[in-house]
Amino acid sequence: MGESGSKVRKDRRFRPGVAGGQGLEPRVLLTAAGAAAARRQALVQARATARLTPTAKIAAEFNSFLKDFAAVQAAYVRSINEQSSSTVTVSANLTQPYSSGSSTMTVDDATVFGPQGTFSTPVVATASINGVSTGNQYTITGVSGSNTLILDVTNSTQASLPAGATLSAGVQSTTAESAGAIFPSFIINRTNLMATNLVQYFNNLPGKLPYFNAPPHTPNNRGAIQSFVYSSVTGFTTNGLTQPTGNYAASLQGSLLSIALPTTAGADLTIYKAAVASAVQQSYQQMLNGVKQVYAGRLKINIPASNNRFGADASGSVPSDYLGSGGSGGSGGTGSGGTTG
């Protein structure tokens, strides 16, 4: 090139890069497009680093569930021995005639007056027949089995009662009774939240998820993993069906609800804690193994019935307007089921 008018670059040194040789800093790239691409790549790498793996996410959700469950369980244990000042009215019907002077009375549910055994404080019940009070009073000192009341004859009205008569009494309620009634609601709501969190996590994964196992001529739906984890936790499918699936008893929700709550802070509480720990650990292992099997294609998750090409409802029944005059979706071209697909 000639000397006149030429603009020769005199600085040919390399520009410094970032630490570790991972490319040039965005500010020294030659074009704005290159700088934007570098920023996008850095953002993707940062998100990938921050995102939990499926195994780590499942473990985190189970640990969070156990932490919340332990807190509520501790509150329930505290309530066992706390007394409430309120009273509730309970009643039971005689299933056999009562003879005056007898020390026992047979009713349909004796436990409404108190737990089995001898009461620390007797309960005074009044009798009525067809809703009309008789004025008779009977002092109940305990319960034997689930249908027998033990009476204090000397402090009870000496009068017989026919079968069908009603005994009513006001008994002191405990906070344990109230807590025990609320506990199942906590289990249902907390497992639903856990299942929803897992479904949202898999929905947001950048990779392609496994397909449902669907009938022919059904559009592909990559919801197998989401349906599997939701069903494993709650026993329900993710398409809004109100009926539990066949494996409800094996789900985390079903397993926990089937465990009776303890009534004391003694041995039954120890057994309850062990049963809960076993149920949670079983659900955790089943989910980890199931997710791996679904990803590997060795475990097929059937698409929910309401998503098939016939539009079947939760019971599997095909709506009549899909069947046409032939009465069956497979009867030919007269019904919509014969022309679709």
Backbone torsions as a table, in degrees:
resi	resn	phi	psi	omega
1	MET	NA	150.8	-179.1
2	GLY	-74.1	161.4	-177.9
3	GLU	-77.3	-34.5	-177.0
4	SER	-75.9	131.4	176.1
5	GLY	76.0	-4.1	-178.6
6	SER	-82.0	141.6	176.9
7	LYS	-118.4	89.6	-177.8
8	VAL	-88.4	130.5	177.8
9	ARG	-70.1	121.0	-177.1
10	LYS	-92.5	-26.4	-177.8
11	ASP	-96.3	105.7	-178.8
12	ARG	-110.2	16.4	-179.8
13	ARG	-73.7	152.7	175.8
14	PHE	-68.7	142.6	173.6
15	ARG	-81.4	146.1	-176.9
16	PRO	-67.9	145.4	177.1
17	GLY	-103.9	-178.7	179.1
18	VAL	-78.5	167.7	-177.5
19	ALA	-62.2	138.6	178.4
20	GLY	85.0	1.6	177.0
21	GLY	67.8	34.7	-177.2
22	GLN	-90.0	24.8	179.3
23	GLY	108.4	172.2	-178.7
24	LEU	-76.7	152.2	174.0
25	GLU	-66.4	145.6	-178.6
26	PRO	-55.3	-33.1	-175.8
27	ARG	-70.2	-16.5	-178.9
28	VAL	-109.1	5.8	176.1
29	LEU	-68.2	155.1	-171.2
30	LEU	-75.4	-26.2	-175.9
31	THR	-130.9	158.3	176.8
32	ALA	-66.4	-36.2	179.0
33	ALA	-62.7	-40.6	178.5
34	GLY	-65.2	-38.5	178.3
35	ALA	-64.8	-42.0	178.9
36	ALA	-64.2	-40.4	178.3
37	ALA	-63.1	-39.6	179.5
38	ALA	-65.5	-38.6	178.3
39	ARG	-66.6	-39.8	177.6
40	ARG	-63.3	-41.6	179.8
41	GLN	-63.9	-40.3	178.9
42	ALA	-65.5	-37.4	179.0
43	LEU	-66.5	-42.3	178.3
44	VAL	-62.2	-43.6	179.4
45	GLN	-63.8	-39.3	179.5
46	ALA	-64.9	-41.3	179.1
47	ARG	-66.9	-39.6	179.7
48	ALA	-63.8	-37.0	179.5
49	THR	-69.1	-37.7	-176.7
50	ALA	-78.5	-24.9	-176.2
51	ARG	-72.9	134.1	177.1
52	LEU	-74.9	149.9	172.0
53	THR	-72.8	160.8	178.0
54	PRO	-54.8	-41.0	179.7
55	THR	-62.5	-44.6	-179.4
56	ALA	-66.9	-38.4	179.9
57	LYS	-65.6	-44.0	178.8
58	ILE	-61.6	-44.5	178.9
59	ALA	-62.3	-40.3	-179.5
60	ALA	-64.9	-40.5	-179.9
61	GLU	-67.2	-40.4	178.2
62	PHE	-66.9	-39.9	178.1
63	ASN	-64.3	-40.8	177.8
64	SER	-64.6	-40.0	178.1
65	PHE	-63.1	-45.2	-179.6
66	LEU	-62.5	-37.6	178.9
67	LYS	-63.4	-46.6	179.2
68	ASP	-66.8	-40.1	-179.5
69	PHE	-63.6	-42.1	-179.8
70	ALA	-62.2	-38.2	179.5
71	ALA	-65.4	-44.6	-179.8
72	VAL	-69.7	-37.3	177.7
73	GLN	-62.5	-40.8	178.1
74	ALA	-63.1	-38.9	177.6
75	ALA	-65.0	-38.0	178.1
76	TYR	-65.2	-41.7	179.4
77	VAL	-61.8	-39.7	178.0
78	ARG	-64.0	-30.8	-177.1
79	SER	-76.1	-16.3	-174.7
80	ILE	-59.4	-41.5	-175.9
81	ASN	-102.1	3.8	177.9
82	GLU	-86.9	132.1	-179.3
83	GLN	-97.6	141.5	176.2
84	SER	-101.2	146.6	-179.2
85	SER	-80.2	-10.0	-176.6
86	SER	-84.0	156.5	176.3
87	THR	-123.4	153.7	177.7
88	VAL	-125.5	150.0	178.5
89	THR	-93.4	125.8	179.7
90	VAL	-122.3	160.3	-179.7
91	SER	-151.2	157.7	177.0
92	ALA	-148.9	149.9	-178.5
93	ASN	-103.9	140.6	177.2
94	LEU	-70.0	131.0	176.3
95	THR	-97.6	-11.7	176.1
96	GLN	-137.8	149.5	177.8
97	PRO	-60.4	145.6	177.6
98	TYR	-106.1	129.9	179.1
99	SER	-96.2	135.2	-179.8
100	SER	-54.4	133.0	178.5
101	GLY	92.6	-9.5	179.4
102	SER	-73.9	144.7	-177.8
103	SER	-89.7	-0.9	178.7
104	THR	-132.7	156.2	179.7
105	MET	-141.7	132.3	-176.6
106	THR	-99.9	123.4	-178.6
107	VAL	-129.6	171.7	-177.8
108	ASP	-73.5	-29.4	177.8
109	ASP	-151.9	100.1	-177.3
110	ALA	-79.5	-21.9	-173.2
111	THR	-71.9	-9.4	178.2
112	VAL	-67.8	-21.8	179.9
113	PHE	-86.8	-12.9	179.4
114	GLY	156.5	172.4	-179.4
115	PRO	-71.6	163.5	178.8
116	GLN	-62.4	146.1	-177.7
117	GLY	111.1	-167.1	-178.8
118	THR	-90.3	133.1	-179.4
119	PHE	-75.9	143.8	173.8
120	SER	-70.4	-31.6	176.3
121	THR	-129.5	122.0	-179.2
122	PRO	-60.7	152.9	178.6
123	VAL	-111.0	128.6	179.5
124	VAL	-98.1	119.5	-178.4
125	ALA	-112.3	146.3	176.8
126	THR	-106.6	150.5	-176.8
127	ALA	-105.2	146.5	174.4
128	SER	-143.3	152.7	179.2
129	ILE	-127.2	120.7	-177.5
130	ASN	55.0	38.4	177.4
131	GLY	83.3	-2.2	-179.0
132	VAL	-106.1	123.8	-178.0
133	SER	-66.6	138.6	177.0
134	THR	-92.5	-14.2	-176.3
135	GLY	83.1	-4.8	-179.6
136	ASN	-79.9	142.4	177.4
137	GLN	-125.1	141.3	-177.9
138	TYR	-131.2	129.9	-178.1
139	THR	-92.8	116.2	-177.6
140	ILE	-97.2	124.3	-177.9
141	THR	-106.8	-8.2	179.5
142	GLY	178.1	178.6	-179.3
143	VAL	-129.9	136.9	175.4
144	SER	-120.4	122.4	-175.5
145	GLY	68.2	-146.8	179.9
146	SER	-113.1	-2.2	-174.3
147	ASN	-131.8	1.1	-174.5
148	THR	-116.8	125.9	174.7
149	LEU	-98.4	139.0	177.0
150	ILE	-101.2	126.2	-173.3
151	LEU	-109.5	152.5	168.0
152	ASP	-94.7	98.8	-171.9
153	VAL	-63.4	-35.9	-175.8
154	THR	-67.7	-25.4	179.8
155	ASN	-107.5	21.2	-179.9
156	SER	-119.8	154.8	177.1
157	THR	-65.5	132.3	179.2
158	GLN	-84.0	81.2	-178.7
159	ALA	-151.4	142.6	178.5
160	SER	-83.3	160.0	179.0
161	LEU	-135.1	142.5	177.5
162	PRO	-82.6	164.2	173.7
163	ALA	-62.6	139.6	-177.4
164	GLY	99.0	-14.2	176.5
165	ALA	-64.3	153.1	-175.7
166	THR	-112.7	134.0	173.4
167	LEU	-106.4	130.2	179.8
168	SER	-128.9	145.4	-179.5
169	ALA	-156.4	154.1	173.2
170	GLY	-96.2	121.3	-179.1
171	VAL	-118.1	149.2	180.0
172	GLN	-75.7	129.4	178.8
173	SER	-90.7	152.1	177.6
174	THR	-110.9	157.1	178.1
175	THR	-65.6	-23.9	178.4
176	ALA	-64.0	-36.2	178.6
177	GLU	-65.2	-42.5	178.7
178	SER	-67.2	-43.9	179.8
179	ALA	-64.5	-38.8	179.2
180	GLY	-64.8	-31.1	178.0
181	ALA	-74.1	-28.4	-177.6
182	ILE	-86.8	-29.7	-174.7
183	PHE	-52.0	-46.7	179.2
184	PRO	-59.0	-33.9	178.0
185	SER	-65.1	-38.3	176.8
186	PHE	-62.4	-44.0	-179.2
187	ILE	-60.0	-45.0	-178.8
188	ILE	-63.9	-49.4	-176.0
189	ASN	-68.2	-38.2	-177.3
190	ARG	-72.9	-37.1	176.5
191	THR	-69.2	-35.2	175.8
192	ASN	-62.5	-41.5	178.4
193	LEU	-64.1	-42.1	179.7
194	MET	-62.4	-44.3	179.5
195	ALA	-64.0	-40.5	179.0
196	THR	-64.0	-41.7	178.4
197	ASN	-60.4	-40.7	-179.4
198	LEU	-68.7	-40.3	178.3
199	VAL	-63.1	-43.4	178.9
200	GLN	-63.4	-37.1	178.5
201	TYR	-61.8	-48.7	-178.6
202	PHE	-69.3	-32.5	176.1
203	ASN	-61.4	-31.3	-175.8
204	ASN	-92.6	0.8	177.2
205	LEU	-68.1	140.2	-176.8
206	PRO	-74.1	-25.7	-177.6
207	GLY	-78.0	168.7	178.5
208	LYS	-79.9	132.4	-178.6
209	LEU	-94.1	160.9	-178.1
210	PRO	-65.1	149.8	177.3
211	TYR	-77.9	156.3	164.9
212	PHE	-66.4	154.0	168.0
213	ASN	-83.6	104.6	-169.6
214	ALA	-120.1	158.9	176.4
215	PRO	-65.3	165.9	176.8
216	PRO	-60.1	152.8	177.3
217	HIS	63.1	24.1	176.5
218	THR	-107.2	130.9	179.3
219	PRO	-57.3	142.6	178.9
220	ASN	-64.3	139.2	179.9
221	ASN	-135.6	117.2	-177.4
222	ARG	-88.2	60.4	-179.2
223	GLY	-120.1	16.3	-175.2
224	ALA	-64.4	-46.5	-179.0
225	ILE	-63.9	-45.6	-178.2
226	GLN	-61.0	-44.1	179.4
227	SER	-65.2	-38.2	-178.5
228	PHE	-65.2	-48.2	-177.1
229	VAL	-68.3	-37.3	179.3
230	TYR	-65.1	-43.5	179.1
231	SER	-67.9	-35.2	-180.0
232	SER	-64.0	-33.7	-177.5
233	VAL	-87.0	-45.6	-172.5
234	THR	-104.9	-20.7	-174.8
235	GLY	83.2	4.7	179.3
236	PHE	-115.3	162.6	174.9
237	THR	-88.4	167.8	-175.4
238	THR	-89.7	4.8	-175.9
239	ASN	-99.7	18.2	173.0
240	GLY	87.3	10.2	178.3
241	LEU	-66.4	142.3	-177.5
242	THR	-90.4	-10.1	-179.8
243	GLN	-100.3	138.9	179.2
244	PRO	-68.3	156.2	177.7
245	THR	-78.4	175.6	-176.6
246	GLY	-64.9	-22.3	-178.5
247	ASN	-99.5	27.4	-177.3
248	TYR	-59.6	-42.2	-178.0
249	ALA	-62.2	-28.7	-179.2
250	ALA	-87.7	-8.9	178.7
251	SER	-73.3	164.2	179.8
252	LEU	-62.3	-43.7	179.4
253	GLN	-61.6	-48.1	-179.6
254	GLY	-64.1	-39.5	179.6
255	SER	-63.8	-44.2	-177.5
256	LEU	-69.9	-38.5	-180.0
257	LEU	-69.2	-22.6	-179.6
258	SER	-80.7	-8.9	-179.8
259	ILE	-90.4	119.4	-179.4
260	ALA	-66.7	140.3	179.6
261	LEU	-71.8	145.4	178.1
262	PRO	-71.8	152.7	178.8
263	THR	-108.5	-8.2	175.9
264	THR	-134.3	170.5	177.4
265	ALA	-95.5	24.9	-176.9
266	GLY	-102.7	-132.2	-174.6
267	ALA	-64.4	-35.4	-179.2
268	ASP	-66.3	-30.5	175.6
269	LEU	-67.3	-40.2	177.7
270	THR	-61.8	-42.9	178.9
271	ILE	-66.1	-39.3	179.7
272	TYR	-61.9	-46.4	179.8
273	LYS	-60.9	-40.7	179.4
274	ALA	-66.3	-39.5	179.3
275	ALA	-65.7	-40.6	178.8
276	VAL	-64.9	-45.2	179.9
277	ALA	-59.9	-40.5	179.4
278	SER	-66.5	-41.7	-179.6
279	ALA	-64.0	-42.3	-179.2
280	VAL	-68.3	-42.9	179.8
281	GLN	-64.5	-39.5	177.6
282	GLN	-62.2	-45.3	179.6
283	SER	-63.5	-40.5	-179.4
284	TYR	-62.6	-47.4	-179.2
285	GLN	-66.1	-40.0	179.3
286	GLN	-64.3	-38.6	-179.7
287	MET	-68.7	-46.0	179.1
288	LEU	-58.4	-47.2	-179.6
289	ASN	-66.2	-40.8	-178.7
290	GLY	-65.1	-41.6	179.1
291	VAL	-61.2	-41.9	178.5
292	LYS	-63.7	-40.4	-179.0
293	GLN	-68.4	-37.9	178.5
294	VAL	-66.6	-44.3	178.4
295	TYR	-61.6	-36.8	-178.5
296	ALA	-78.3	-9.8	179.8
297	GLY	83.6	7.6	-179.5
298	ARG	-90.0	-14.9	176.0
299	LEU	-119.3	115.5	-177.5
300	LYS	-95.2	129.7	177.7
301	ILE	-104.7	117.3	-178.2
302	ASN	-70.1	141.3	178.0
303	ILE	-69.2	140.9	178.9
304	PRO	-56.4	147.0	-173.7
305	ALA	-58.9	-35.3	-176.1
306	SER	-70.9	-7.5	179.6
307	ASN	-102.2	3.2	-178.6
308	ASN	-79.2	171.5	-171.5
309	ARG	-71.2	-13.5	177.8
310	PHE	-89.0	-11.1	-177.9
311	GLY	71.8	32.8	-179.2
312	ALA	-65.6	147.2	180.0
313	ASP	-85.5	-169.2	-174.4
314	ALA	-61.4	-30.0	-179.3
315	SER	-80.8	-8.5	-178.0
316	GLY	93.3	-2.4	-179.6
317	SER	-77.9	140.9	179.0
318	VAL	-92.7	127.4	179.5
319	PRO	-55.5	145.4	-174.5
320	SER	-63.6	-30.1	-177.4
321	ASP	-72.0	-9.9	175.9
322	TYR	-89.2	-16.4	-170.8
323	LEU	-90.9	-25.3	-178.8
324	GLY	73.0	-169.1	-175.8
325	SER	-73.7	-17.3	-178.1
326	GLY	-74.7	-15.3	177.3
327	GLY	82.0	-0.9	180.0
328	SER	-150.7	140.3	-178.5
329	GLY	-64.6	-20.7	-178.3
330	GLY	-100.9	16.0	-172.9
331	SER	-85.3	-2.5	178.7
332	GLY	134.5	-157.5	-173.9
333	GLY	-89.2	3.7	-177.5
334	THR	-76.0	-27.1	-178.3
335	GLY	-103.1	160.4	179.0
336	SER	-61.2	-33.1	-179.7
337	GLY	-65.4	-23.0	-179.2
338	GLY	-85.7	-14.1	-175.6
339	THR	-106.8	-17.5	179.9
340	THR	-82.3	167.2	176.4
341	GLY	86.0	NA	NA
